Amino acid sequence: MRVAVIGGGCAGLAAAVALAERGVFVTVFEAAKQLGGRARGLNWKGKRLDNGQHILIGAYRDTLRLMQMAGIDADAAFMRLPLQLIQHRQFRLRASARLPAPLHILCGLLRAEGLSHRERLAALRLMIALRLSGFRLKQDEALGAFLARYRQPERVTRCLWEPLCLAALNTPVAQASAQVFLNVLRDSFSKTKSDSHLLLPRIDLSGLLIEPLGRYIRTHGGEIRLGATVTAIRRQDEGFSVEYAEETQHFSHVVAAVSPFRLPDLLAQLPQQAQSTRQCESYDYQPIYSVYVQYPDSVHLPFPMIGLTGGHVQWVLDRGGLDGQAGLLAVVISAEGPHQKLTQEALAEEIIRELALAFPELPQPRWHKVIAEKRATFACTPNLERPTQKTDIANFYLAGDYTAGDYPATIEGAVRSGITCAKLILAS
Ligand SMILES: Cc1cc2nc3c(=O)[nH]c(=O)nc-3n(C[C@H](O)[C@H](O)[C@H](O)COP(=O)(O)OP(=O)(O)OC[C@H]3O[C@@H](n4cnc5c(N)ncnc54)[C@H](O)[C@@H]3O)c2cc1C
């Protein structure tokens, strides 16, 4: 058995690690010069940044298991915070430290700061109704319509549901799938308390996750080819020929772990490619902008992660408090919005102005860096058809955050899809 994994993002690496662990010979082909895809670190002015500030949660069980398998110490890799959502000067939800799940959240909602009694009860009623329904909808719908049906007051939506939806689904509330949002709530709020913990990376994503996974693959007999764009896959005998950089290699199995918009080209030479690619061709995509602002070293935030409302900034993270890069703040702007119309320079100016308004003691920053990922994730809309990992083509599998599953486009979704592919291959 020789498996080609095409794409060295979280999905491809998860598949390769799970296969290498079982002694299967894998080759990972990655078009870029480094592994990681949409979750990678980069150097800028002597600092380690990420292509996008990532936030993980305790419910990412497969990711945490994969990290453990690869020998990564999650306690050192993350700052683990009991759930606390802060919208600066507006709202604060703190899960109870004493009560077990899900009472810790319900109690947190009852005591949420910044909401009236009526608003707290509305949020609480919704959580109880969801729990009673097993977080299942009879029919998926847009989250905005769902929240209106459950009479969620404007402030509860603005301070709680909307920021959670943008952070988890990267899709505006009016368009987002209510069912996928409920899946995330179910897994993070209703099972064990640690599922709701926020896991904030203490180093850049390459150092934290990607490079250790790559090392694991190599030390378990696998190969990683960087700068190796696969240009065609063809059926050959019982297996596949994989073409890249004027070379061709033969494999018994293939896992295509590329973004959905790369799939049609990659599968063009395969006979039954239509079904898998047709579903992806109708996808829309949503951007994520990350704006890094370097202040003098003495600057730090009162909490590692703070939400802002009313402007472009959605979340601001204190990288100094997380990874020791003093004075470095990371701003996250998820999903589409008016910020896309601004030049990067104008956006940075707006962000710096919004930060100064929120935290008047901030001095002038030294530099800033805007990273725009225009197709950061697929738009997670209601009833989206997502291709399964198993395809119509024997021994050919799809991995990626967009493939069938409960989760939106997240590291956990990507990892789960990769592990599913590995299990299918091992079972075959
Ligand atoms: C800015 C940003 C912020 C995010 N924030 C979060 C967050 O806070 N929490 C969270 O859980 N998730 C977050 N995500 C989502 C998460 O990063 C993705 O869901 C995950 O990384 C997707 O992994 P993947 O392996 O499915 O795809 P990708 O990472 O896109 O991997 C696909 C790989 O295939 C390679 N490739 C493509 N074509 C070829 C070819 N022909 N030959 C060889 N290689 C090829 C690409 O170079 C790429 O490396 C964020 C994403 C972005 C962009």
PDBQT file of the ligand as one rigid body, heavy atoms in Angstrom, charges set to zero:
ROOT
HETATM    1  C1  LIG A 501      -7.265  33.533   8.354  1.00  0.00    +0.000 C 
HETATM    2  C2  LIG A 501      -7.858  32.241   8.839  1.00  0.00    +0.000 A 
HETATM    3  C3  LIG A 501      -8.265  32.140  10.160  1.00  0.00    +0.000 A 
HETATM    4  C4  LIG A 501      -8.819  30.946  10.616  1.00  0.00    +0.000 A 
HETATM    5  N1  LIG A 501      -9.181  30.831  11.928  1.00  0.00    +0.000 NA
HETATM    6  C5  LIG A 501      -9.548  29.634  12.412  1.00  0.00    +0.000 A 
HETATM    7  C6  LIG A 501      -9.756  29.440  13.800  1.00  0.00    +0.000 A 
HETATM    8  O1  LIG A 501      -9.657  30.380  14.580  1.00  0.00    +0.000 OA
HETATM    9  N2  LIG A 501     -10.080  28.201  14.235  1.00  0.00    +0.000 N 
HETATM   10  C7  LIG A 501     -10.210  27.136  13.390  1.00  0.00    +0.000 A 
HETATM   11  O2  LIG A 501     -10.449  26.019  13.864  1.00  0.00    +0.000 OA
HETATM   12  N3  LIG A 501     -10.033  27.291  12.058  1.00  0.00    +0.000 NA
HETATM   13  C8  LIG A 501      -9.713  28.507  11.551  1.00  0.00    +0.000 A 
HETATM   14  N4  LIG A 501      -9.487  28.660  10.214  1.00  0.00    +0.000 N 
HETATM   15  C9  LIG A 501      -9.796  27.543   9.314  1.00  0.00    +0.000 C 
HETATM   16  C10 LIG A 501      -8.662  26.526   9.240  1.00  0.00    +0.000 C 
HETATM   17  O3  LIG A 501      -7.420  27.146   9.066  1.00  0.00    +0.000 OA
HETATM   18  C11 LIG A 501      -8.949  25.627   8.055  1.00  0.00    +0.000 C 
HETATM   19  O4  LIG A 501     -10.219  25.055   8.223  1.00  0.00    +0.000 OA
HETATM   20  C12 LIG A 501      -7.941  24.503   7.894  1.00  0.00    +0.000 C 
HETATM   21  O5  LIG A 501      -6.628  24.961   8.015  1.00  0.00    +0.000 OA
HETATM   22  C13 LIG A 501      -8.171  23.868   6.525  1.00  0.00    +0.000 C 
HETATM   23  O6  LIG A 501      -7.257  22.824   6.319  1.00  0.00    +0.000 OA
HETATM   24  P1  LIG A 501      -7.350  21.944   4.994  1.00  0.00    +0.000 P 
HETATM   25  O7  LIG A 501      -6.256  20.957   5.094  1.00  0.00    +0.000 OA
HETATM   26  O8  LIG A 501      -8.735  21.467   4.813  1.00  0.00    +0.000 OA
HETATM   27  O9  LIG A 501      -7.105  22.938   3.784  1.00  0.00    +0.000 OA
HETATM   28  P2  LIG A 501      -5.821  23.835   3.416  1.00  0.00    +0.000 P 
HETATM   29  O10 LIG A 501      -5.187  24.349   4.654  1.00  0.00    +0.000 OA
HETATM   30  O11 LIG A 501      -6.286  24.825   2.412  1.00  0.00    +0.000 OA
HETATM   31  O12 LIG A 501      -4.799  22.810   2.739  1.00  0.00    +0.000 OA
HETATM   32  C14 LIG A 501      -4.804  22.521   1.380  1.00  0.00    +0.000 C 
HETATM   33  C15 LIG A 501      -3.347  22.396   0.942  1.00  0.00    +0.000 C 
HETATM   34  O13 LIG A 501      -3.311  21.861  -0.370  1.00  0.00    +0.000 OA
HETATM   35  C16 LIG A 501      -2.251  22.477  -1.058  1.00  0.00    +0.000 C 
HETATM   36  N5  LIG A 501      -2.499  22.279  -2.501  1.00  0.00    +0.000 N 
HETATM   37  C17 LIG A 501      -3.490  22.824  -3.255  1.00  0.00    +0.000 A 
HETATM   38  N6  LIG A 501      -3.422  22.363  -4.525  1.00  0.00    +0.000 NA
HETATM   39  C18 LIG A 501      -2.358  21.498  -4.571  1.00  0.00    +0.000 A 
HETATM   40  C19 LIG A 501      -1.767  20.700  -5.594  1.00  0.00    +0.000 A 
HETATM   41  N7  LIG A 501      -2.271  20.687  -6.839  1.00  0.00    +0.000 N 
HETATM   42  N8  LIG A 501      -0.682  19.942  -5.284  1.00  0.00    +0.000 NA
HETATM   43  C20 LIG A 501      -0.166  19.939  -4.031  1.00  0.00    +0.000 A 
HETATM   44  N9  LIG A 501      -0.686  20.687  -3.028  1.00  0.00    +0.000 NA
HETATM   45  C21 LIG A 501      -1.772  21.452  -3.286  1.00  0.00    +0.000 A 
HETATM   46  C22 LIG A 501      -2.328  23.918  -0.614  1.00  0.00    +0.000 C 
HETATM   47  O14 LIG A 501      -1.105  24.611  -0.845  1.00  0.00    +0.000 OA
HETATM   48  C23 LIG A 501      -2.635  23.745   0.875  1.00  0.00    +0.000 C 
HETATM   49  O15 LIG A 501      -1.459  23.687   1.654  1.00  0.00    +0.000 OA
HETATM   50  C24 LIG A 501      -8.987  29.847   9.726  1.00  0.00    +0.000 A 
HETATM   51  C25 LIG A 501      -8.587  29.975   8.388  1.00  0.00    +0.000 A 
HETATM   52  C26 LIG A 501      -8.029  31.151   7.958  1.00  0.00    +0.000 A 
HETATM   53  C27 LIG A 501      -7.608  31.266   6.527  1.00  0.00    +0.000 C 
ENDROOT
TORSDOF 0
